[in-house]
Amino acid sequence: MVAPLKKFVKLVISKDRYFFTFIVIALFLSIPITVFAVLQSRDLRTEATHQDCFDLNGDFKVTQSDVDIILNTVAVGGYKPEYDINHDGKVSSVDAFLLLEHLGEVCVPVVSFWADSYTINQGNSTKIRWTTAYTTVVSISPSVGSTGLNGSKTVSPNSSTIYTLTATNQWATTRKYVTITVNVPSPEEPPGPEPPPPPPDSSSPTSPPGSLPGSTISPGPGGSSPVVQNVLNVLNLKISALPLVGETNLPLVIGGKAAQIRISKGIKTYSLNVSRNRFEFGEKITLLVGGSGVLTKKFSFTPDALTETINVGVISFGDISGNNRIDKEDVALILESIASQTNRGDINADGVANSLDWALLQANFGKVGD
């Protein structure tokens, strides 16, 4: 038995030394890679199924009492879908351990706020509408006041008005804005020669170059930058990038405009100032998140406030070849990167291509971007 094996090894080495090197590397990495891949895929699946709030007892915060709920359910052998944190069809101590990872997190109110029409003639009316989640109190100013957590209200402003919806719970507050522009008819004047246009007043505010017709600007927080009304100003992206060790650039395409953000490990919200792109309220926008090592995710949304938040969720690392799929081409590239010690296969951004990157690629193998 030993002699034929030695003969086979000598034959392989003599025929194809590179193939033999590949086999040795694969065998050397197989055990730690398999263990890490199982753990990593479980973590990614867990984050993918819970994105907004991990609270179980309705107090909008993850506390020990939420963990106790799962442990008590395990003790009596019960099952409730909302307690099945990892969605494996049962409630077990694994769900309690996963919930412990989010201990102390609070649930921020989630709000959608929009109008049936954003421009009306003076004397007419429109409806403003809203839905909320993780909220105990909702108020709208001006004029509306306290209201239900979800609903609508007919408003008839005499002049252009910004309505502010404030949603709160005992831990956090979220605000959304809707601007209703009112067209005021000009007073009738007797016919006569048109007066010459007045000279420009340097003290009056003007719109920045390229502003949308009818847009107005007002000082931003602290007077540092202008806020353009009726245009999306800030886009917040909530991103889960748990596998990362260091930081990496994440490419974006927002409404056909290329951009990028610097992301790091964890579940974080990143803010981008997009006012210069002049995305009007009611305009459908396509958002692409990914590229350069990350599978692309596609979103479509219609802004109805100065600030919008998109829950991007878990992003998938491992597309080394850049073809928007994680396949055998990426396997060949990462093995080459590990063998030659280049950074091309450094998926988790820790500065080196190694078995951790290989395990991450295995966990995402077969996935395809949007």
C-alpha positions as CSV (number, residue, x, y, z in Angstrom):
1,M,0.0,0.0,0.0
2,V,2.8,2.4,0.9
3,A,4.9,1.7,-2.2
4,P,2.2,2.5,-4.7
5,L,1.3,5.7,-2.8
6,K,5.0,6.8,-3.0
7,K,5.1,6.0,-6.7
8,F,1.9,8.0,-7.3
9,V,3.3,11.1,-5.4
10,K,6.6,10.9,-7.4
11,L,4.7,10.6,-10.6
12,V,2.5,13.6,-9.8
13,I,5.5,15.7,-8.8
14,S,7.4,14.8,-11.9
15,K,4.4,15.5,-14.2
16,D,2.9,18.6,-12.7
17,R,4.6,20.3,-9.8
18,Y,2.1,23.1,-9.6
19,F,-0.8,20.7,-9.4
20,F,0.9,18.9,-6.5
21,T,1.5,22.2,-4.7
22,F,-2.2,23.1,-5.1
23,I,-3.3,19.8,-3.6
24,V,-1.0,20.2,-0.6
25,I,-2.2,23.8,0.1
26,A,-5.9,22.6,-0.1
27,L,-5.3,19.7,2.3
28,F,-3.4,22.0,4.7
29,L,-6.2,24.6,4.9
30,S,-9.2,22.2,4.8
31,I,-9.8,21.6,8.5
32,P,-9.7,25.2,9.9
33,I,-11.4,26.5,6.8
34,T,-14.4,24.2,7.2
35,V,-14.9,25.0,10.9
36,F,-14.6,28.8,10.2
37,A,-16.9,28.6,7.2
38,V,-19.7,26.9,9.2
39,L,-19.5,29.5,12.0
40,Q,-19.2,32.4,9.5
41,S,-22.2,31.3,7.4
42,R,-24.3,31.0,10.6
43,D,-23.4,34.5,11.6
44,L,-24.2,35.9,8.1
45,R,-27.5,34.1,8.0
46,T,-28.4,35.4,11.5
47,E,-27.8,39.0,10.5
48,A,-29.7,38.6,7.3
49,T,-32.9,37.5,9.1
50,H,-32.9,40.2,11.7
51,Q,-32.1,43.7,10.6
52,D,-34.1,46.3,12.6
53,C,-34.7,45.3,16.2
54,F,-33.9,42.3,18.3
55,D,-36.2,43.2,21.2
56,L,-38.6,40.5,22.3
57,N,-40.6,41.9,25.3
58,G,-41.7,45.2,23.7
59,D,-39.5,47.7,25.6
60,F,-37.5,48.6,22.4
61,K,-34.2,47.5,24.0
62,V,-32.3,44.3,24.0
63,T,-31.9,43.3,27.7
64,Q,-31.2,40.3,29.9
65,S,-35.0,39.8,30.2
66,D,-35.2,39.1,26.4
67,V,-32.5,36.5,26.8
68,D,-34.5,35.0,29.8
69,I,-37.6,34.7,27.6
70,I,-35.7,32.5,25.2
71,L,-34.1,30.4,28.0
72,N,-37.6,29.9,29.6
73,T,-39.0,28.9,26.3
74,V,-36.2,26.3,25.9
75,A,-36.9,25.0,29.4
76,V,-40.5,24.2,28.6
77,G,-39.8,23.0,25.1
78,G,-41.9,25.7,23.5
79,Y,-41.6,27.4,20.1
80,K,-42.5,30.9,18.8
81,P,-41.2,32.1,15.5
82,E,-40.1,35.5,16.9
83,Y,-37.8,33.6,19.4
84,D,-36.1,31.6,16.7
85,I,-33.3,34.1,16.2
86,N,-31.3,31.9,13.8
87,H,-34.4,30.6,12.0
88,D,-33.4,26.9,12.2
89,G,-36.9,25.8,13.1
90,K,-36.4,25.5,16.9
91,V,-35.7,27.7,20.0
92,S,-32.5,26.7,21.7
93,S,-29.6,28.0,23.7
94,V,-28.0,29.0,20.4
95,D,-30.7,31.7,20.0
96,A,-29.9,33.0,23.5
97,F,-26.2,33.3,22.7
98,L,-27.0,35.1,19.4
99,L,-29.2,37.5,21.2
100,L,-26.5,38.2,23.8
101,E,-24.4,39.6,20.9
102,H,-26.9,42.5,20.7
103,L,-27.3,43.1,24.4
104,G,-27.9,46.8,25.0
105,E,-29.0,47.7,21.5
106,V,-32.1,50.0,21.3
107,C,-34.8,50.0,18.6
108,V,-34.8,53.3,16.7
109,P,-38.2,54.4,15.4
110,V,-38.7,53.6,11.7
111,V,-40.8,56.2,9.8
112,S,-42.2,56.7,6.4
113,F,-43.7,60.1,5.8
114,W,-45.1,61.4,2.4
115,A,-47.8,63.5,0.8
116,D,-50.4,62.8,-2.0
117,S,-49.2,66.0,-3.7
118,Y,-46.2,68.1,-2.8
119,T,-47.4,71.2,-4.8
120,I,-50.9,72.7,-4.5
121,N,-52.6,76.0,-5.4
122,Q,-53.6,78.3,-2.6
123,G,-57.0,77.4,-1.1
124,N,-56.6,73.7,-2.1
125,S,-55.6,70.8,0.2
126,T,-53.6,67.6,0.1
127,K,-53.1,64.6,2.4
128,I,-50.0,63.8,4.4
129,R,-49.6,60.2,5.3
130,W,-47.3,58.2,7.6
131,T,-46.4,54.8,9.0
132,T,-44.2,54.0,11.9
133,A,-42.6,51.1,13.8
134,Y,-40.9,50.8,17.2
135,T,-42.7,53.9,18.2
136,T,-44.9,55.0,21.2
137,V,-45.7,58.7,20.4
138,V,-46.1,60.5,17.1
139,S,-46.6,64.2,16.6
140,I,-46.6,66.4,13.5
141,S,-46.0,70.2,13.4
142,P,-47.2,72.7,12.6
143,S,-50.9,72.6,13.3
144,V,-51.5,68.8,13.4
145,G,-50.1,67.9,16.9
146,S,-50.2,64.4,18.5
147,T,-51.7,61.7,16.3
148,G,-51.8,58.0,15.8
149,L,-48.8,55.8,15.1
150,N,-50.1,55.3,11.5
151,G,-52.5,57.5,9.6
152,S,-53.2,60.4,7.3
153,K,-54.3,64.1,7.7
154,T,-55.7,66.6,5.2
155,V,-53.8,69.9,5.3
156,S,-54.5,73.2,3.6
157,P,-51.5,75.5,4.2
158,N,-51.9,79.1,3.0
159,S,-48.2,79.3,2.1
160,S,-45.4,76.8,1.5
161,T,-44.9,74.8,4.7
162,I,-42.5,72.2,6.0
163,Y,-44.3,69.5,8.1
164,T,-42.1,67.7,10.7
165,L,-43.1,64.3,12.0
166,T,-41.4,63.3,15.3
167,A,-41.6,59.6,16.3
168,T,-40.3,58.6,19.7
169,N,-40.0,55.8,22.1
170,Q,-38.3,55.8,25.5
171,W,-34.9,55.4,24.0
172,A,-34.7,57.2,20.7
173,T,-36.3,59.8,18.3
174,T,-36.7,59.9,14.5
175,R,-37.8,62.9,12.5
176,K,-39.0,63.0,8.9
177,Y,-39.9,66.1,6.8
178,V,-42.5,66.8,4.1
179,T,-42.5,70.1,2.2
180,I,-45.8,71.3,0.7
181,T,-45.2,74.1,-1.9
182,V,-48.2,76.5,-2.2
183,N,-48.7,78.4,-5.5
184,V,-49.9,81.9,-4.6
185,P,-51.7,83.8,-7.5
186,S,-50.3,87.2,-8.3
187,P,-52.5,90.2,-7.6
188,E,-54.2,91.7,-10.6
189,E,-52.7,94.9,-11.8
190,P,-54.0,97.5,-14.3
191,P,-52.3,97.2,-17.7
192,G,-49.4,99.4,-18.3
193,P,-45.8,99.4,-19.4
194,E,-43.7,96.9,-17.8
195,P,-41.1,98.4,-15.4
196,P,-37.5,97.7,-15.9
197,P,-36.2,94.8,-13.8
198,P,-34.7,95.9,-10.5
199,P,-31.0,95.5,-10.0
200,P,-29.9,92.3,-8.2
201,D,-29.9,92.5,-4.4
202,S,-26.6,91.1,-3.2
203,S,-28.1,90.6,0.3
204,S,-30.9,88.3,-0.7
205,P,-30.3,84.5,-0.7
206,T,-29.8,82.9,-4.0
207,S,-29.9,79.3,-5.1
208,P,-26.6,77.6,-5.8
209,P,-25.6,76.9,-9.4
210,G,-27.5,74.0,-10.8
211,S,-30.4,74.1,-8.2
212,L,-33.7,72.8,-9.2
213,P,-36.3,75.4,-10.3
214,G,-38.4,76.4,-7.3
215,S,-36.0,74.9,-4.8
216,T,-35.1,77.0,-1.7
217,I,-32.2,76.8,0.5
218,S,-31.8,77.4,4.2
219,P,-28.8,77.2,6.6
220,G,-27.9,73.7,7.7
221,P,-27.2,72.8,11.3
222,G,-24.9,75.4,12.8
223,G,-25.1,77.4,9.6
224,S,-22.4,75.2,8.1
225,S,-24.0,74.1,4.8
226,P,-27.3,74.9,3.0
227,V,-30.2,72.5,3.0
228,V,-32.0,72.3,-0.3
229,Q,-35.8,71.8,0.0
230,N,-37.8,69.4,-2.1
231,V,-34.5,67.6,-2.9
232,L,-33.0,64.6,-1.2
233,N,-30.1,65.9,0.9
234,V,-28.8,63.0,3.0
235,L,-28.9,59.2,2.2
236,N,-28.2,56.9,5.2
237,L,-27.1,53.4,4.5
238,K,-27.4,50.7,7.2
239,I,-24.8,48.1,6.4
240,S,-23.8,44.8,8.1
241,A,-20.1,44.0,7.5
242,L,-19.3,41.6,10.3
243,P,-16.5,39.7,8.5
244,L,-14.3,42.7,8.1
245,V,-11.2,43.1,10.3
246,G,-9.9,46.4,8.8
247,E,-11.5,49.1,6.7
248,T,-12.3,48.9,3.0
249,N,-14.0,51.1,0.3
250,L,-17.5,50.1,-0.8
251,P,-18.5,51.3,-4.3
252,L,-22.0,52.8,-4.8
253,V,-24.0,54.1,-7.8
254,I,-26.9,56.4,-6.7
255,G,-29.2,57.4,-9.5
256,G,-26.5,56.8,-12.1
257,K,-23.9,58.8,-10.0
258,A,-20.8,56.9,-8.8
259,A,-19.7,57.3,-5.2
260,Q,-18.0,55.2,-2.4
261,I,-18.0,55.0,1.4
262,R,-15.4,53.7,3.8
263,I,-16.8,50.8,5.8
264,S,-15.6,48.8,8.8
265,K,-16.6,45.8,10.9
266,G,-20.1,45.7,12.5
267,I,-23.6,46.9,11.8
268,K,-23.4,50.6,11.2
269,T,-25.2,53.5,9.4
270,Y,-23.2,55.6,7.0
271,S,-24.4,59.0,5.8
272,L,-23.8,60.6,2.4
273,N,-24.6,64.2,1.3
274,V,-26.3,63.8,-2.1
275,S,-27.9,67.3,-2.3
276,R,-25.6,68.2,-5.3
277,N,-27.2,65.3,-7.3
278,R,-30.6,67.1,-7.1
279,F,-32.8,64.1,-6.6
280,E,-36.4,65.6,-6.4
281,F,-39.1,64.3,-4.1
282,G,-41.2,61.7,-6.0
283,E,-38.4,60.8,-8.3
284,K,-37.6,57.1,-8.4
285,I,-33.9,56.4,-7.7
286,T,-32.0,53.2,-8.2
287,L,-29.2,52.4,-5.8
288,L,-26.4,49.9,-6.4
289,V,-24.3,48.8,-3.5
290,G,-21.2,46.7,-4.2
291,G,-18.4,46.0,-6.6
292,S,-14.6,45.5,-6.2
293,G,-14.8,42.4,-4.1
294,V,-18.4,42.7,-2.9
295,L,-21.5,41.3,-4.6
296,T,-23.8,44.1,-5.9
297,K,-27.2,44.7,-4.2
298,K,-29.9,46.7,-6.0
299,F,-32.5,49.0,-4.4
300,S,-35.2,51.3,-5.7
301,F,-36.7,54.1,-3.6
302,T,-38.7,57.3,-4.0
303,P,-37.5,60.1,-1.6
304,D,-40.2,62.0,0.2
305,A,-38.0,63.8,2.8
306,L,-34.7,65.6,3.1
307,T,-33.2,62.4,4.6
308,E,-33.8,58.8,3.6
309,T,-32.5,55.6,5.2
310,I,-31.9,52.4,3.2
311,N,-31.4,49.1,5.0
312,V,-28.7,47.5,2.9
313,G,-28.4,44.6,5.2
314,V,-25.6,42.0,5.0
315,I,-23.1,42.5,2.2
316,S,-21.3,39.4,0.7
317,F,-17.5,39.5,0.3
318,G,-15.5,37.3,-2.1
319,D,-16.1,38.5,-5.7
320,I,-12.3,38.8,-6.4
321,S,-12.7,38.5,-10.2
322,G,-15.3,41.3,-10.3
323,N,-17.9,39.3,-12.3
324,N,-20.6,39.8,-9.7
325,R,-20.7,36.2,-8.7
326,I,-18.6,34.1,-6.3
327,D,-17.4,31.1,-8.2
328,K,-14.4,28.9,-9.2
329,E,-12.7,31.8,-10.8
330,D,-12.5,33.5,-7.4
331,V,-11.3,30.2,-5.8
332,A,-8.3,30.1,-8.3
333,L,-7.5,33.8,-7.6
334,I,-7.5,33.5,-3.8
335,L,-5.4,30.4,-3.9
336,E,-2.9,32.1,-6.1
337,S,-3.0,35.2,-3.8
338,I,-2.3,33.0,-0.7
339,A,0.5,31.1,-2.4
340,S,2.2,34.3,-3.7
341,Q,1.3,36.4,-0.6
342,T,-0.3,39.2,-2.5
343,N,-3.2,41.3,-1.2
344,R,-5.6,40.6,-4.0
345,G,-7.2,37.8,-2.0
346,D,-7.4,39.9,1.2
347,I,-11.2,39.7,1.5
348,N,-11.6,40.7,5.2
349,A,-9.2,43.7,4.9
350,D,-6.8,42.5,7.6
351,G,-3.7,43.2,5.5
352,V,-2.9,39.6,4.4
353,A,-4.5,36.8,2.2
354,N,-4.8,33.7,4.4
355,S,-7.1,30.9,5.5
356,L,-9.6,33.4,7.0
357,D,-10.2,34.9,3.6
358,W,-10.5,31.4,2.1
359,A,-13.1,30.5,4.7
360,L,-15.1,33.7,4.0
361,L,-15.1,32.9,0.3
362,Q,-16.3,29.3,1.0
363,A,-19.2,30.7,3.1
364,N,-20.3,32.8,0.2
365,F,-19.5,30.4,-2.6
366,G,-22.2,30.3,-5.3
367,K,-23.9,33.6,-4.4
368,V,-24.7,36.0,-7.3
369,G,-25.2,39.7,-7.1
370,D,-28.2,41.7,-8.4
